[in-house]
Amino acid sequence: MSRKCGSNKLVAYVKLTRPQNGIMMFIAVLVGVLFSESRFMTASQAPLAFVTAFSLNGSSMAINDYFDRHVDAVNSPSRPIPSGAVSPKSAVIFSFVLGALGLVAAAFTSYICLAFATLAYASAILYNSLVKTSGLPGNMLVSFNVVAPFIYGSLMSDGTVGAKVFIFALLAFLANTGREVIKGISDVEGDALRGVRSVARSMGERSAAILGAALYVSAVCLSPLPYILGYVSFLYIPIVLVCDAGFIYSSISIIRSPSKENAINVKNQSLVWMLIALASFIAGGFL
């Protein structure tokens, strides 16, 4: 029985880190390297980058669940903290340990990587503790943290951020901000408990749907830029077209039905479109 309880506890802590997000963050770091000018990464930098991306993501996810524990009790009662699998105090300690581990790995990479990792991590803590209730500014801060791995990869490779990485970061920023705005439609009930001034709560679900869709479409409209500017090969085009079609479909869907249930569907769909977009960056960048 104790072995089973220990296993369940371990699974709960793993869930707290959102491991799939951590892996995506590391892939985004590699994309940042791919679109840097030198495309240089040493054998030791790769595992250090993974530890930084995975640990800082896990830390921010854990602290997010700590601050959102009352909201999650309504919106997502099966999550580790509201379900009782992990105590709030343990989640904070776990978050602190992961954060320290990620920053130490960044320090062993380079001073500029440590500086940027600290900035990104501080912004994640600031979002979870104070800015989340602001609504749209909070959505934009989340998106900054989503694109931070692209920038980190470029800094690790070149020590600076070039135009190529900036363009891809912009596309990801717009798409993710749209997702965050639409996510607010599904979280209206729980957000009311914490006083989150989401677009959906302050302006209504339909306004949130229109704004979220507009951000999706703006990313679609800018998606040809990497090819036009010569940053990627033709292989980028067919893959990104699938992504663009998905975002357009989701935009039409959420405007037609800005309901909680459909917002959840669109939010989940957008993760798929963003993964396809990431694949298009990688495929186009290699050739």
N, C-alpha and C positions, 0 to 999 in steps of 0.2 A: 504493500500500500504506500509506504514512504517513498519507494523508488518511483511509483507512478505519480505521486504528488510532486516530487522533484522534477520529473520530466514535464509535467503540466506547467510548473512554475517557469522552467526554462523556455518553453514554447511561448508563454505569456510575455516574457522579457524580449524575446525575438520579435514577436508581433508589435511590441511597443516601438521598436526601431524602424518599422516599415522597411524590411530588408530589400524589397523590390525597388523602393525609391533610392536607397543607398547604392544599389548596383547601377541604376540609371544615372545617378550623379557621377559615378566613376566613369561610365561610358561617355558622359558629357565632357569630363576632363580630357579623355582621350581624343574626343572630337576637337576640343580646344587646341590640343597639341597638333592634330592633323591639319588644322587651318592656320597654325602659326606660320611665321616666315621660315624658321629653321627646321621645324618638325623634329626637334631633338628632344629625346628623353632617355636618360641613362637606365640601366638595369635596376639600380637601387631606387630610382625615383618612382617607378611604376608601383611597387608594393606600398611605398610611402603615400603615394597619391590615393591608392585604394583605401588605406587606413584613414586618411584625412577625410575623404569624401564619405565613406561609410559611417565613420564615428561621429562626425559633426552632424550628418543628417540624422543619425539615430538619436543623438543628444537633443537636437531641436524637436524631433518628433515626440520624444519622451516628455520634454518640458511642455510641449504643446498639449499633450494629453493631461498633464498635471493641471494646467490652468483651465483646461476645458472639461474637467471631470464632471462638473455639475451639468454643463450643456450636453456632454456625451451621455449622461444618465438618461437624457430625453431622446437625443438624436441617434446615439450609437451605444446602447446599454451593454453590448457584448464586448466592448473594448476592454483591455486588461484592467484599467483602474476602476471604472464603474461596475465591472463584473466581480470585483474583489480579488482577482487573480494577483494583482500587484497593488501594494499600498501606495498612497500618495507620497509618503516620505521616501519609500524605497525608489519610486520613480525619479524623484529629485536627485537622490544620491547616484543612481544609475546614470542619469543625464550628465551629472557633473563629471563622473569618471570617463564617460565616452567623450565629452568635450575636451577634457584634459589630454586624453589619448590622441585625439585628432589634431590638436594644436601642437603637441610634441612632434608628431609625424611631419607636420608642416614646417616646424623649426628645423628638422633634419634635412628638409628639402632645400630651402633657401630662406633668406631673411624676407625677401619680397613676398614669397608664398605665405610665410607666417603672418606678415602684416595684412595681406588680403584675407587670409583664412580667419584671422581675428576679427576683421571688419565684418565679414559675412556672418560669422557666428554671433557677433554682438548684435547685428541687425535682426537675426532670427530670435534671439532672446528678447530684444526690444519689442519685436512684433508680438510675441506670445504674451509678454507681461503688460504692455501698454497700448501698442498701436492697433491691435486686432479690432478693438471696439470702434475704431475710426471709420470702418467701412472700406471705401475705395482706396484711400491711401494705404491701408493695411493689405489690400489685395495686391497693390503694386509692389509693396515691400516683399511679399511672398514671391512674386515673380522675379524680383532682383535676386533672391536666394536661389531660385530655380536656374537662372542663367549664370550665376556665380561660378559653377564648375567650368563652363566654357572659358571664362576669363582666367580662372585659376590655371587651366591647362596652357593657355597662351603665355601667362606670366612664368610658368614653370619652364617653358621652352625658350621664350625670347626675352623674358624680363620686361615685356611690354605687351600692350593689346593692339593688334593690327586691325585694319578695316574689315578683313574677312571675318574675323571672330565677332567684331561688332555687329555686322549684318545678321549673322546667324543668332546672336544673342538677342537682337531686336525682334526677330521673327518669333523666337521662343517666348520673349517677354510679352508680346501682344497676345499670342495664343493662350498662354497661361493666365494672364489677367482676365481674359474672357471666361476661362474656365472657373476662376475664382468668383467672378461676379455671378455666373450661373449657379455655382455651388451654393451661393447665398440663398437662392430660391428654395432649395431643399432644406436649408437649415434655419428657416425663419422662426419656427417654434422654439428651438433650442437657443438661438441667438438672442431671443427676447429675454432669456434668463440672465444673460451676461451683459445685456445692453449693447450688443453689437449693432452699430448703425450701418448695416449692409445696404447696398443699393435696393435690394428687394424689400427691406423693412422700411427704409426712408422714402422710397419713391414708388414702391409697388413691384409686384412680380413681373408685370409686362414690361415695365421700364428696364428692369434688370435683364430680361430676356433680350430686349432690343440692343442694349449696350453690350452685353456679352456677345451677341451675334455680330455686332458691328466690329468688335475687336477681332473676332475670328476672321471676318471677311477682310479686314485691313491686313492681317497676316497673309491671307491668300493672295491679295493684290500685290504684296511686296515679294512674294515667294519667287517670282522669276528673276529678281535682282542678282542673286549669286551667279546664275548662268549668264545673264546679260553682261555682268562685270568680269566674266571670265574666271570666276573663282572655282567653278566646278565643271566637270565634263557633261556631255549630253545624257549620260546615265542618270543624272540627277532628275531630269525632266519627267520621265514616266513614273518614277516612284513618288515624286512630290505631287504629281497630278492626282494620284490616288489619295494622298493626304488632303489636298485642296478640296477634292470632291467630298471627302468625309466631313470636313469642316463646314462646307456649304450645306450639306445635308443636315448636319446638327444645328446649324443656324436657322434653317427653315423650320426644323422640328420644334425648337424651343420657342420661336416666335408664334407658331401656330398653337402650341400648347405649353404655356409657362407654368405648368403644375409641378408640385413637389416630386411626384413620381417620374415625370418626364425629365426634370432637371437632374435627377439622379442618373437616369439613362444617358443623358447628354454629357454629363460630367465624366461618366465611365467611358463613353465613346471617345471623348476628346483625348484621353490617355492613349488610346489606340492610335489616333491620328498623329499625336505627338511622337509616338514611337516610330511610326512610319516616316515622319519628317526627319527624325534622327537617322533612320536608315538611309534616307535620300542624301543627307549631308555626307554620311560616311561613304556611300557608293560613289557619289559625285566627286568626292575629295580624293579618292584613291587613284582615279584615272585622269 
